[in-house]
Amino acid sequence: MKKTIFTALIVCLSIAAVGAQETDTSSATNFSKWQVRLRVIAIVPNESATIQAIGGDAQISNAYVPELDFTYFFNKNLAAELILGTAKHDVKAVSTAVGDIPLGDVWLLPPTLTLQYHFDGEAVHPYFGAGLNYTLFYNESAGPVADKVSYDSALGFAFQMGFDIDLDDTWFVNIDAKYLLLNTDVNVNATTALGATVGADVNINPFIAGIGFGMKF
């Protein structure tokens, strides 16, 4: 299923590229093909979990980090954006049968590719986008209770909206919001403290809001 979703997105991007090549070449000078943005983002997880044996829920901290993205315009309105960034979150299992359990922290690397539609405007350019996110988990810290915590890499959908505000022909201010549908399987080895290994199905589903500057070229 994940391969099918990824293939479908690639096909859509290919069709868009072909369509862009067929547009009137006289319009090529009316837009910049590339944009780069640097944002400061707030990552707010909308977490929930199904935890085996001991029950309870997950609690994941917010994060505030820089984010870099590159956007390629097929024509004046249709673009593809690659979003890059990484963040560290503290994790806790709460309201379990044995109380709250701190599970250390974990770093997330979630490269995200979206297909966007940009609306025309004099100085303000709204856009909407949707695409795929692939999240890698690394540098897991187990915390004071567990012996080891591992997270499965995950593929999910991404939804996006925002707008660019021109400062001049090159520079602009960007305000952006994204919502990721992100789910991972977590394995907690707590044999020393609890005498068991516990699995969990965790929905992270973060809302991401950012503001920054961009450059057209």
Z-matrix of the N, CA and C atoms (Angstrom, degrees):
N
C 1 1.459
C 2 1.526 1 110.86
N 3 1.336 2 116.56 1 -44.19
C 4 1.463 3 120.28 2 179.92
C 5 1.515 4 110.92 3 -63.64
N 6 1.341 5 117.21 4 -40.05
C 7 1.464 6 120.70 5 177.91
C 8 1.529 7 110.50 6 -63.43
N 9 1.335 8 115.95 7 -38.71
C 10 1.467 9 120.14 8 179.50
C 11 1.519 10 111.07 9 -63.81
N 12 1.337 11 116.75 10 -43.21
C 13 1.464 12 121.15 11 178.44
C 14 1.517 13 110.70 12 -61.36
N 15 1.340 14 116.35 13 -46.26
C 16 1.462 15 120.69 14 -178.69
C 17 1.522 16 110.43 15 -63.48
N 18 1.329 17 117.29 16 -42.42
C 19 1.469 18 121.19 17 178.76
C 20 1.516 19 110.87 18 -61.78
N 21 1.334 20 116.33 19 -40.93
C 22 1.463 21 120.35 20 -179.93
C 23 1.520 22 111.17 21 -62.37
N 24 1.324 23 117.11 22 -40.16
C 25 1.460 24 119.86 23 179.18
C 26 1.517 25 111.07 24 -65.81
N 27 1.326 26 117.16 25 -42.45
C 28 1.462 27 120.86 26 178.88
C 29 1.517 28 110.52 27 -61.68
N 30 1.339 29 116.98 28 -40.64
C 31 1.471 30 120.74 29 177.83
C 32 1.519 31 110.30 30 -61.66
N 33 1.344 32 117.02 31 -43.06
C 34 1.468 33 120.43 32 179.35
C 35 1.519 34 111.24 33 -62.04
N 36 1.334 35 116.69 34 -41.60
C 37 1.462 36 120.39 35 178.83
C 38 1.523 37 110.74 36 -65.38
N 39 1.331 38 117.46 37 -37.80
C 40 1.462 39 121.63 38 179.26
C 41 1.521 40 110.67 39 -65.73
N 42 1.341 41 115.94 40 -43.15
C 43 1.465 42 120.01 41 178.82
C 44 1.523 43 110.01 42 -62.95
N 45 1.329 44 115.91 43 -40.73
C 46 1.461 45 119.63 44 179.19
C 47 1.519 46 111.28 45 -63.23
N 48 1.328 47 116.33 46 -39.93
C 49 1.459 48 120.27 47 179.75
C 50 1.517 49 111.27 48 -64.83
N 51 1.332 50 116.42 49 -41.69
C 52 1.465 51 120.21 50 177.91
C 53 1.516 52 110.37 51 -63.43
N 54 1.344 53 115.88 52 -42.86
C 55 1.456 54 119.64 53 178.84
C 56 1.506 55 112.04 54 -62.21
N 57 1.324 56 116.34 55 -37.45
C 58 1.457 57 119.96 56 179.70
C 59 1.518 58 111.07 57 -65.75
N 60 1.324 59 117.68 58 -36.89
C 61 1.458 60 121.50 59 -179.57
C 62 1.518 61 111.43 60 -67.23
N 63 1.353 62 116.50 61 -24.66
C 64 1.456 63 120.46 62 -177.37
C 65 1.526 64 113.11 63 -88.72
N 66 1.369 65 117.54 64 -4.42
C 67 1.456 66 119.75 65 178.85
C 68 1.513 67 109.96 66 -71.82
N 69 1.329 68 116.37 67 161.90
C 70 1.460 69 123.19 68 -179.93
C 71 1.516 70 109.84 69 -60.50
N 72 1.323 71 117.18 70 125.32
C 73 1.453 72 120.66 71 -176.33
C 74 1.511 73 111.88 72 -66.73
N 75 1.328 74 118.48 73 -18.64
C 76 1.457 75 121.02 74 178.73
C 77 1.518 76 112.34 75 -66.87
N 78 1.345 77 117.80 76 -20.27
C 79 1.463 78 121.14 77 179.55
C 80 1.516 79 112.26 78 -85.31
N 81 1.333 80 117.51 79 -3.66
C 82 1.465 81 120.49 80 -175.19
C 83 1.515 82 112.24 81 -64.44
N 84 1.323 83 116.81 82 -28.74
C 85 1.461 84 119.39 83 -178.59
C 86 1.516 85 112.84 84 -83.09
N 87 1.327 86 118.17 85 -2.68
C 88 1.455 87 121.41 86 -175.71
C 89 1.520 88 113.49 87 -90.46
N 90 1.296 89 119.13 88 -0.44
C 91 1.458 90 121.07 89 179.87
C 92 1.523 91 110.28 90 -152.10
N 93 1.334 92 115.33 91 156.33
C 94 1.464 93 121.62 92 175.08
C 95 1.519 94 108.39 93 -90.51
N 96 1.315 95 116.94 94 134.80
C 97 1.464 96 120.26 95 -177.20
C 98 1.528 97 112.64 96 -74.63
N 99 1.334 98 117.31 97 -26.70
C 100 1.456 99 120.15 98 -175.33
C 101 1.529 100 111.36 99 -121.72
N 102 1.318 101 115.44 100 145.88
C 103 1.456 102 122.79 101 169.26
C 104 1.525 103 108.37 102 -136.63
N 105 1.321 104 115.68 103 146.61
C 106 1.466 105 120.87 104 172.16
C 107 1.521 106 107.10 105 -129.53
N 108 1.320 107 116.68 106 137.34
C 109 1.462 108 121.58 107 -179.48
C 110 1.524 109 110.01 108 -127.91
N 111 1.320 110 115.69 109 144.66
C 112 1.467 111 122.16 110 170.87
C 113 1.521 112 106.87 111 -122.32
N 114 1.337 113 115.76 112 118.06
C 115 1.460 114 121.21 113 -177.07
C 116 1.526 115 110.43 114 -118.22
N 117 1.332 116 115.17 115 158.50
C 118 1.466 117 122.00 116 161.85
C 119 1.518 118 105.43 117 -103.96
N 120 1.331 119 116.84 118 127.58
C 121 1.463 120 120.34 119 -174.02
C 122 1.527 121 111.64 120 -122.38
N 123 1.317 122 114.53 121 150.11
C 124 1.466 123 122.70 122 170.49
C 125 1.517 124 107.87 123 -108.26
N 126 1.318 125 116.68 124 126.58
C 127 1.465 126 122.31 125 -179.79
C 128 1.521 127 108.24 126 -108.43
N 129 1.318 128 116.33 127 115.50
C 130 1.466 129 121.67 128 -175.67
C 131 1.530 130 108.92 129 -119.08
N 132 1.340 131 118.16 130 100.33
C 133 1.467 132 120.00 131 -179.77
C 134 1.528 133 112.19 132 -65.68
N 135 1.323 134 115.12 133 142.79
C 136 1.470 135 122.83 134 171.97
C 137 1.525 136 106.33 135 -109.49
N 138 1.323 137 115.09 136 68.82
C 139 1.454 138 121.51 137 -165.14
C 140 1.527 139 114.02 138 -83.90
N 141 1.340 140 113.83 139 152.98
C 142 1.456 141 122.98 140 170.36
C 143 1.522 142 106.71 141 -157.99
N 144 1.335 143 117.04 142 159.41
C 145 1.462 144 119.14 143 -176.47
C 146 1.520 145 111.42 144 -152.53
N 147 1.317 146 114.11 145 151.54
C 148 1.456 147 122.61 146 167.98
C 149 1.518 148 106.81 147 -112.94
N 150 1.326 149 116.81 148 110.43
C 151 1.464 150 122.02 149 -174.88
C 152 1.525 151 109.42 150 -106.54
N 153 1.310 152 115.62 151 127.93
C 154 1.464 153 121.51 152 -177.87
C 155 1.531 154 110.73 153 -68.85
N 156 1.310 155 115.85 154 150.62
C 157 1.468 156 125.40 155 170.32
C 158 1.529 157 114.09 156 65.82
N 159 1.346 158 117.68 157 -56.85
C 160 1.469 159 119.36 158 -172.67
C 161 1.533 160 112.85 159 -97.70
N 162 1.358 161 117.76 160 -7.26
C 163 1.453 162 121.04 161 178.92
C 164 1.524 163 112.35 162 66.66
N 165 1.324 164 115.49 163 -161.90
C 166 1.454 165 120.21 164 179.00
C 167 1.518 166 113.11 165 96.15
N 168 1.315 167 115.01 166 -166.55
C 169 1.458 168 121.74 167 -176.28
C 170 1.522 169 108.90 168 -140.23
N 171 1.337 170 115.19 169 175.64
C 172 1.470 171 120.73 170 179.32
C 173 1.524 172 109.70 171 -107.07
N 174 1.316 173 115.35 172 148.63
C 175 1.462 174 122.12 173 173.68
C 176 1.530 175 107.66 174 -130.73
N 177 1.336 176 115.87 175 121.89
C 178 1.467 177 121.65 176 -175.63
C 179 1.523 178 108.19 177 -124.31
N 180 1.315 179 116.56 178 131.59
C 181 1.460 180 120.76 179 -174.97
C 182 1.521 181 111.84 180 -73.96
N 183 1.336 182 116.34 181 156.96
C 184 1.459 183 122.03 182 170.92
C 185 1.525 184 109.58 183 -71.96
N 186 1.332 185 115.85 184 163.43
C 187 1.464 186 120.81 185 177.13
C 188 1.522 187 109.07 186 -141.98
N 189 1.345 188 115.65 187 150.24
C 190 1.462 189 122.40 188 -179.84
C 191 1.522 190 107.72 189 -131.38
N 192 1.336 191 115.82 190 112.93
C 193 1.467 192 120.34 191 -170.39
C 194 1.530 193 110.19 192 -145.16
N 195 1.351 194 117.88 193 164.59
C 196 1.469 195 120.15 194 170.95
C 197 1.520 196 111.06 195 -78.32
N 198 1.323 197 115.62 196 155.87
C 199 1.463 198 121.67 197 178.36
C 200 1.525 199 108.49 198 -140.15
N 201 1.312 200 116.63 199 139.36
C 202 1.466 201 122.68 200 178.92
C 203 1.522 202 108.53 201 -118.68
N 204 1.347 203 116.30 202 138.75
C 205 1.458 204 118.19 203 175.10
C 206 1.520 205 110.72 204 -141.09
N 207 1.324 206 114.73 205 154.80
C 208 1.460 207 123.19 206 177.31
C 209 1.520 208 108.27 207 -124.95
N 210 1.332 209 116.55 208 133.14
C 211 1.458 210 121.97 209 -177.81
C 212 1.522 211 109.58 210 -123.29
N 213 1.335 212 115.65 211 132.00
C 214 1.469 213 121.79 212 175.57
C 215 1.516 214 108.87 213 -114.51
N 216 1.344 215 117.06 214 127.69
C 217 1.455 216 122.60 215 -179.11
C 218 1.531 217 110.15 216 -96.37
N 219 1.334 218 116.55 217 121.34
C 220 1.459 219 121.67 218 174.20
C 221 1.534 220 110.31 219 -74.16
N 222 1.333 221 115.25 220 -36.20
C 223 1.461 222 122.31 221 171.93
C 224 1.528 223 106.44 222 -150.74
N 225 1.346 224 118.71 223 -166.28
C 226 1.462 225 120.22 224 -174.61
C 227 1.524 226 113.02 225 -63.05
N 228 1.319 227 117.32 226 -25.35
C 229 1.458 228 120.36 227 -172.46
C 230 1.521 229 115.10 228 -113.13
N 231 1.313 230 118.15 229 -28.96
C 232 1.459 231 121.70 230 -173.21
C 233 1.519 232 110.33 231 -103.94
N 234 1.336 233 116.03 232 128.53
C 235 1.464 234 120.72 233 -175.70
C 236 1.526 235 110.09 234 -144.91
N 237 1.333 236 115.34 235 161.47
C 238 1.464 237 122.66 236 172.84
C 239 1.522 238 107.80 237 -122.04
N 240 1.327 239 116.12 238 135.43
C 241 1.463 240 120.89 239 -177.38
C 242 1.524 241 110.55 240 -123.07
N 243 1.331 242 116.02 241 132.74
C 244 1.464 243 122.78 242 174.04
C 245 1.518 244 107.95 243 -107.83
N 246 1.317 245 116.33 244 121.95
C 247 1.458 246 123.06 245 -174.03
C 248 1.524 247 108.81 246 -109.25
N 249 1.340 248 115.72 247 129.33
C 250 1.463 249 121.00 248 -176.50
C 251 1.526 250 110.02 249 -127.42
N 252 1.322 251 115.82 250 137.84
C 253 1.456 252 120.40 251 177.37
C 254 1.518 253 109.24 252 179.03
N 255 1.321 254 116.94 253 167.57
C 256 1.463 255 120.76 254 177.01
C 257 1.524 256 108.42 255 -146.56
N 258 1.333 257 116.72 256 150.63
C 259 1.463 258 120.70 257 -175.74
C 260 1.523 259 110.06 258 -150.35
N 261 1.340 260 115.07 259 152.87
C 262 1.468 261 121.36 260 177.07
C 263 1.529 262 109.44 261 -110.30
N 264 1.336 263 115.71 262 134.98
C 265 1.461 264 121.38 263 -179.61
C 266 1.533 265 109.83 264 -126.76
N 267 1.320 266 116.47 265 139.14
C 268 1.461 267 121.89 266 170.18
C 269 1.520 268 108.69 267 -82.35
N 270 1.333 269 116.08 268 142.44
C 271 1.468 270 121.22 269 -174.74
C 272 1.526 271 109.42 270 -127.18
N 273 1.342 272 115.70 271 141.25
C 274 1.458 273 120.95 272 178.39
C 275 1.524 274 108.97 273 -145.39
N 276 1.319 275 116.55 274 140.49
C 277 1.462 276 121.74 275 168.70
C 278 1.519 277 106.94 276 -92.73
N 279 1.338 278 117.02 277 125.88
C 280 1.467 279 120.25 278 -174.25
C 281 1.523 280 110.57 279 -121.75
N 282 1.337 281 114.33 280 153.60
C 283 1.479 282 122.32 281 176.96
C 284 1.522 283 112.02 282 57.90
N 285 1.337 284 117.13 283 35.37
C 286 1.460 285 120.25 284 176.42
C 287 1.531 286 109.64 285 -84.06
N 288 1.330 287 116.62 286 175.44
C 289 1.461 288 121.23 287 179.06
C 290 1.520 289 112.02 288 -65.83
N 291 1.353 290 116.95 289 -18.80
C 292 1.475 291 120.57 290 179.22
C 293 1.531 292 110.74 291 -114.09
N 294 1.332 293 116.33 292 20.74
C 295 1.460 294 119.56 293 178.06
C 296 1.523 295 112.78 294 92.29
N 297 1.324 296 115.99 295 -168.17
C 298 1.462 297 121.72 296 178.04
C 299 1.522 298 109.94 297 -80.97
N 300 1.344 299 115.71 298 137.06
C 301 1.472 300 120.36 299 -175.90
C 302 1.534 301 108.70 300 -125.55
N 303 1.332 302 118.84 301 111.29
C 304 1.464 303 120.04 302 174.54
C 305 1.530 304 110.08 303 -69.65
N 306 1.338 305 115.88 304 132.32
C 307 1.465 306 121.03 305 -176.12
C 308 1.524 307 111.83 306 -118.30
N 309 1.323 308 116.29 307 30.82
C 310 1.454 309 120.10 308 175.02
C 311 1.519 310 112.96 309 71.55
N 312 1.306 311 115.51 310 -142.91
C 313 1.459 312 120.29 311 -179.75
C 314 1.522 313 109.61 312 -142.20
N 315 1.332 314 115.11 313 168.62
C 316 1.464 315 121.08 314 -179.19
C 317 1.521 316 108.42 315 -150.12
N 318 1.325 317 115.83 316 145.18
C 319 1.456 318 122.37 317 174.59
C 320 1.518 319 109.35 318 -95.11
N 321 1.345 320 115.37 319 140.04
C 322 1.467 321 122.03 320 177.35
C 323 1.518 322 109.45 321 -117.72
N 324 1.328 323 116.02 322 133.12
C 325 1.467 324 122.71 323 173.06
C 326 1.525 325 106.67 324 -118.67
N 327 1.340 326 118.02 325 103.05
C 328 1.471 327 120.90 326 -172.26
C 329 1.531 328 114.12 327 -114.11
N 330 1.342 329 120.22 328 70.07
C 331 1.464 330 118.88 329 176.10
C 332 1.530 331 110.68 330 -57.29
N 333 1.336 332 115.63 331 135.17
C 334 1.466 333 121.71 332 -173.21
C 335 1.518 334 109.48 333 -133.17
N 336 1.326 335 116.62 334 131.44
C 337 1.458 336 122.71 335 177.90
C 338 1.521 337 108.60 336 -116.00
N 339 1.343 338 116.07 337 122.38
C 340 1.462 339 119.99 338 178.98
C 341 1.522 340 110.39 339 -123.38
N 342 1.321 341 114.94 340 149.04
C 343 1.461 342 122.86 341 171.50
C 344 1.519 343 106.66 342 -101.39
N 345 1.351 344 117.05 343 125.41
C 346 1.454 345 121.51 344 -170.64
C 347 1.523 346 112.29 345 -118.51
N 348 1.342 347 115.16 346 152.91
C 349 1.456 348 121.38 347 168.12
C 350 1.518 349 107.82 348 -118.61
N 351 1.341 350 116.23 349 122.40
C 352 1.458 351 123.03 350 -179.43
C 353 1.524 352 109.70 351 -104.16
N 354 1.320 353 115.78 352 130.24
C 355 1.462 354 121.08 353 179.13
C 356 1.528 355 110.22 354 -87.55
N 357 1.325 356 115.74 355 145.13
C 358 1.461 357 120.78 356 178.12
C 359 1.525 358 110.23 357 -69.72
N 360 1.327 359 115.99 358 148.17
C 361 1.457 360 121.18 359 177.04
C 362 1.514 361 109.79 360 -166.32
N 363 1.319 362 116.45 361 160.47
C 364 1.462 363 120.00 362 179.87
C 365 1.519 364 111.26 363 -68.25
N 366 1.332 365 117.11 364 -51.52
C 367 1.465 366 121.16 365 -178.97
C 368 1.526 367 112.18 366 -132.52
N 369 1.339 368 116.81 367 -18.87
C 370 1.460 369 121.47 368 -179.54
C 371 1.525 370 108.43 369 -113.67
N 372 1.329 371 116.56 370 129.58
C 373 1.463 372 121.71 371 -173.82
C 374 1.537 373 109.69 372 -126.51
N 375 1.335 374 118.69 373 93.38
C 376 1.463 375 121.02 374 176.84
C 377 1.536 376 110.68 375 -70.62
N 378 1.336 377 115.88 376 156.56
C 379 1.463 378 120.56 377 176.23
C 380 1.525 379 110.08 378 -151.68
N 381 1.332 380 113.58 379 155.03
C 382 1.458 381 121.94 380 173.40
C 383 1.523 382 107.94 381 -128.23
N 384 1.335 383 116.72 382 150.09
C 385 1.455 384 119.37 383 -179.65
C 386 1.514 385 112.32 384 -151.84
N 387 1.322 386 115.48 385 161.75
C 388 1.460 387 122.45 386 174.97
C 389 1.520 388 107.99 387 -153.12
N 390 1.326 389 116.13 388 150.50
C 391 1.452 390 118.58 389 -179.26
C 392 1.512 391 112.24 390 -177.33
N 393 1.325 392 115.27 391 -147.84
C 394 1.459 393 122.10 392 -175.17
C 395 1.519 394 111.20 393 -123.34
N 396 1.326 395 113.35 394 147.52
C 397 1.466 396 122.34 395 176.46
C 398 1.522 397 108.74 396 -125.35
N 399 1.333 398 116.22 397 136.63
C 400 1.467 399 120.02 398 173.29
C 401 1.520 400 107.71 399 -124.13
N 402 1.327 401 117.43 400 115.47
C 403 1.456 402 121.57 401 -174.31
C 404 1.521 403 110.98 402 -104.52
N 405 1.332 404 114.43 403 128.54
C 406 1.457 405 123.00 404 174.76
C 407 1.529 406 108.59 405 -105.88
N 408 1.312 407 117.05 406 134.15
C 409 1.465 408 123.03 407 177.55
C 410 1.530 409 108.33 408 -104.91
N 411 1.340 410 116.70 409 134.70
C 412 1.465 411 118.53 410 -178.44
C 413 1.533 412 110.29 411 -150.80
N 414 1.331 413 115.79 412 166.57
C 415 1.476 414 123.30 413 179.99
C 416 1.531 415 112.10 414 52.09
N 417 1.331 416 115.27 415 47.00
C 418 1.460 417 119.45 416 178.83
C 419 1.532 418 110.54 417 -67.52
N 420 1.325 419 116.46 418 134.95
C 421 1.457 420 123.29 419 171.39
C 422 1.521 421 107.79 420 -112.15
N 423 1.337 422 116.96 421 129.32
C 424 1.459 423 120.61 422 -171.77
C 425 1.522 424 113.72 423 -81.00
N 426 1.318 425 118.73 424 -17.03
C 427 1.456 426 120.20 425 -177.68
C 428 1.518 427 112.13 426 82.14
N 429 1.353 428 118.08 427 -171.74
C 430 1.466 429 121.67 428 -171.91
C 431 1.525 430 115.18 429 -81.07
N 432 1.337 431 118.50 430 -11.83
C 433 1.467 432 120.71 431 -174.07
C 434 1.522 433 112.29 432 -105.95
N 435 1.317 434 117.13 433 -51.65
C 436 1.460 435 121.41 434 -175.23
C 437 1.531 436 111.29 435 -77.86
N 438 1.333 437 115.00 436 154.05
C 439 1.462 438 120.83 437 174.42
C 440 1.526 439 110.75 438 -82.39
N 441 1.341 440 116.34 439 -35.83
C 442 1.463 441 121.53 440 -179.38
C 443 1.523 442 109.07 441 -160.39
N 444 1.334 443 115.96 442 143.77
C 445 1.454 444 121.68 443 174.84
C 446 1.526 445 108.03 444 -128.05
N 447 1.330 446 117.36 445 129.41
C 448 1.462 447 120.96 446 179.14
C 449 1.521 448 109.88 447 -126.31
N 450 1.350 449 115.00 448 145.39
C 451 1.461 450 122.38 449 -178.10
C 452 1.527 451 108.78 450 -124.01
N 453 1.322 452 116.74 451 137.04
C 454 1.463 453 120.72 452 175.93
C 455 1.528 454 110.07 453 -82.13
N 456 1.330 455 116.34 454 137.43
C 457 1.462 456 120.22 455 172.34
C 458 1.530 457 108.96 456 -59.87
N 459 1.340 458 116.76 457 151.89
C 460 1.461 459 119.07 458 -170.91
C 461 1.520 460 111.75 459 -142.00
N 462 1.349 461 115.44 460 143.94
C 463 1.457 462 123.28 461 175.47
C 464 1.525 463 108.47 462 -109.56
N 465 1.330 464 116.60 463 134.80
C 466 1.453 465 119.44 464 -179.39
C 467 1.514 466 112.20 465 -152.97
N 468 1.321 467 115.88 466 177.99
C 469 1.457 468 122.10 467 179.35
C 470 1.527 469 110.94 468 -89.24
N 471 1.338 470 115.76 469 153.60
C 472 1.455 471 122.14 470 175.95
C 473 1.522 472 109.20 471 -130.77
N 474 1.326 473 116.76 472 138.10
C 475 1.460 474 123.27 473 176.75
C 476 1.523 475 108.76 474 -124.25
N 477 1.327 476 117.06 475 143.24
C 478 1.455 477 120.57 476 -168.78
C 479 1.525 478 111.34 477 -145.79
N 480 1.328 479 116.22 478 145.57
C 481 1.454 480 121.82 479 169.38
C 482 1.535 481 107.88 480 -150.59
N 483 1.326 482 115.68 481 154.69
C 484 1.449 483 119.36 482 179.83
C 485 1.504 484 110.70 483 177.39
N 486 1.334 485 115.71 484 -171.41
C 487 1.458 486 119.52 485 175.17
C 488 1.518 487 110.65 486 -155.66
N 489 1.316 488 115.19 487 149.99
C 490 1.457 489 123.99 488 175.79
C 491 1.524 490 108.72 489 -105.04
N 492 1.332 491 116.30 490 139.11
C 493 1.462 492 122.06 491 178.16
C 494 1.526 493 107.56 492 -118.91
N 495 1.324 494 117.00 493 113.26
C 496 1.462 495 121.73 494 -176.46
C 497 1.523 496 111.36 495 -65.92
N 498 1.332 497 115.56 496 133.76
C 499 1.461 498 121.83 497 169.02
C 500 1.526 499 110.49 498 -97.07
N 501 1.338 500 115.20 499 -36.52
C 502 1.465 501 123.18 500 172.28
C 503 1.521 502 107.01 501 -158.57
N 504 1.316 503 118.38 502 -160.03
C 505 1.469 504 120.76 503 -176.95
C 506 1.528 505 112.77 504 -72.90
N 507 1.333 506 117.38 505 -14.66
C 508 1.469 507 120.97 506 -176.78
C 509 1.519 508 113.10 507 -113.81
N 510 1.314 509 117.88 508 -43.82
C 511 1.464 510 122.32 509 -171.66
C 512 1.519 511 111.32 510 -103.10
N 513 1.332 512 115.39 511 149.18
C 514 1.461 513 120.78 512 178.18
C 515 1.524 514 110.59 513 -153.35
N 516 1.329 515 115.09 514 160.24
C 517 1.465 516 122.77 515 173.28
C 518 1.527 517 107.98 516 -97.07
N 519 1.323 518 116.19 517 141.13
C 520 1.462 519 120.63 518 -179.10
C 521 1.525 520 110.64 519 -124.02
N 522 1.326 521 116.33 520 135.80
C 523 1.463 522 123.61 521 170.95
C 524 1.519 523 107.16 522 -123.72
N 525 1.325 524 117.15 523 128.63
C 526 1.468 525 121.02 524 -168.40
C 527 1.521 526 110.38 525 -141.48
N 528 1.327 527 116.21 526 145.51
C 529 1.466 528 122.16 527 174.51
C 530 1.518 529 109.21 528 -136.54
N 531 1.324 530 115.79 529 138.55
C 532 1.461 531 121.38 530 178.77
C 533 1.527 532 109.76 531 -135.43
N 534 1.323 533 114.56 532 153.41
C 535 1.464 534 121.01 533 172.53
C 536 1.522 535 107.42 534 -132.43
N 537 1.333 536 116.51 535 124.73
C 538 1.462 537 121.82 536 -178.71
C 539 1.526 538 109.84 537 -108.27
N 540 1.321 539 116.03 538 133.15
C 541 1.457 540 121.41 539 171.01
C 542 1.522 541 106.89 540 -91.23
N 543 1.327 542 115.98 541 100.23
C 544 1.463 543 121.53 542 -170.76
C 545 1.523 544 110.33 543 -128.19
N 546 1.329 545 115.83 544 122.88
C 547 1.460 546 122.45 545 -179.83
C 548 1.518 547 108.38 546 -130.54
N 549 1.333 548 116.96 547 140.64
C 550 1.460 549 120.79 548 177.98
C 551 1.530 550 110.50 549 -141.52
N 552 1.326 551 115.63 550 151.51
C 553 1.460 552 121.88 551 171.97
C 554 1.525 553 108.49 552 -93.56
N 555 1.321 554 116.07 553 130.28
C 556 1.464 555 122.43 554 -176.65
C 557 1.526 556 109.09 555 -117.04
N 558 1.321 557 116.62 556 136.77
C 559 1.457 558 121.91 557 177.03
C 560 1.526 559 108.53 558 -119.70
N 561 1.329 560 116.46 559 120.17
C 562 1.466 561 122.17 560 -178.10
C 563 1.526 562 108.51 561 -110.34
N 564 1.327 563 116.44 562 113.26
C 565 1.463 564 122.13 563 176.21
C 566 1.529 565 107.66 564 -89.14
N 567 1.334 566 116.12 565 102.95
C 568 1.467 567 121.07 566 -178.72
C 569 1.525 568 110.10 567 -123.90
N 570 1.314 569 116.12 568 39.52
C 571 1.467 570 120.03 569 -175.88
C 572 1.530 571 112.01 570 -66.32
N 573 1.326 572 118.15 571 -30.45
C 574 1.466 573 120.01 572 179.95
C 575 1.519 574 111.33 573 -69.21
N 576 1.342 575 116.92 574 -45.89
C 577 1.467 576 120.70 575 -175.68
C 578 1.525 577 113.10 576 -88.05
N 579 1.336 578 117.04 577 -40.01
C 580 1.466 579 120.93 578 -173.62
C 581 1.521 580 113.47 579 -112.25
N 582 1.317 581 116.10 580 -10.91
C 583 1.458 582 120.22 581 -179.15
C 584 1.506 583 113.50 582 73.42
N 585 1.352 584 117.95 583 25.10
C 586 1.459 585 120.45 584 -176.63
C 587 1.523 586 110.41 585 -157.70
N 588 1.321 587 113.16 586 161.03
C 589 1.465 588 121.40 587 169.11
C 590 1.522 589 107.33 588 -107.03
N 591 1.329 590 116.10 589 129.62
C 592 1.453 591 121.30 590 -173.00
C 593 1.526 592 109.68 591 -117.55
N 594 1.328 593 115.70 592 131.17
C 595 1.453 594 120.89 593 176.07
C 596 1.523 595 111.20 594 -102.08
N 597 1.324 596 116.36 595 155.23
C 598 1.463 597 120.19 596 179.62
C 599 1.520 598 109.76 597 -148.49
N 600 1.322 599 115.16 598 144.03
C 601 1.458 600 122.47 599 172.50
C 602 1.532 601 106.49 600 -103.42
N 603 1.336 602 116.72 601 115.25
C 604 1.461 603 120.87 602 -170.05
C 605 1.522 604 110.76 603 -118.25
N 606 1.324 605 116.13 604 125.42
C 607 1.460 606 122.48 605 169.74
C 608 1.523 607 108.06 606 -94.88
N 609 1.335 608 116.80 607 122.83
C 610 1.465 609 120.89 608 179.44
C 611 1.536 610 110.06 609 -97.51
N 612 1.316 611 117.32 610 -47.10
C 613 1.473 612 124.55 611 172.17
C 614 1.535 613 113.15 612 42.05
N 615 1.328 614 118.32 613 63.22
C 616 1.464 615 119.30 614 -175.05
C 617 1.528 616 113.61 615 -78.65
N 618 1.342 617 115.02 616 144.09
C 619 1.461 618 122.58 617 166.04
C 620 1.528 619 106.60 618 -95.05
N 621 1.334 620 116.38 619 132.27
C 622 1.462 621 120.77 620 -175.05
C 623 1.525 622 108.71 621 -126.26
N 624 1.324 623 116.17 622 120.36
C 625 1.465 624 121.60 623 178.85
C 626 1.521 625 108.73 624 -118.72
N 627 1.337 626 116.39 625 136.70
C 628 1.456 627 119.04 626 -177.12
C 629 1.509 628 113.31 627 -145.09
N 630 1.328 629 115.28 628 157.87
C 631 1.456 630 122.32 629 174.43
C 632 1.521 631 108.13 630 -141.39
N 633 1.325 632 116.73 631 142.41
C 634 1.451 633 119.19 632 -178.13
C 635 1.504 634 112.46 633 -173.01
N 636 1.334 635 115.00 634 -164.58
C 637 1.455 636 122.24 635 -179.35
C 638 1.520 637 109.28 636 -117.98
N 639 1.325 638 116.11 637 153.41
C 640 1.444 639 121.52 638 178.30
C 641 1.509 640 112.08 639 -136.56
N 642 1.330 641 114.88 640 163.63
C 643 1.455 642 121.53 641 179.28
C 644 1.522 643 109.47 642 -134.86
N 645 1.325 644 117.03 643 136.10
C 646 1.472 645 122.57 644 175.83
C 647 1.511 646 109.06 645 -98.25
N 648 1.331 647 115.48 646 142.49
C 649 1.463 648 118.62 647 175.53
C 650 1.521 649 109.96 648 -156.60
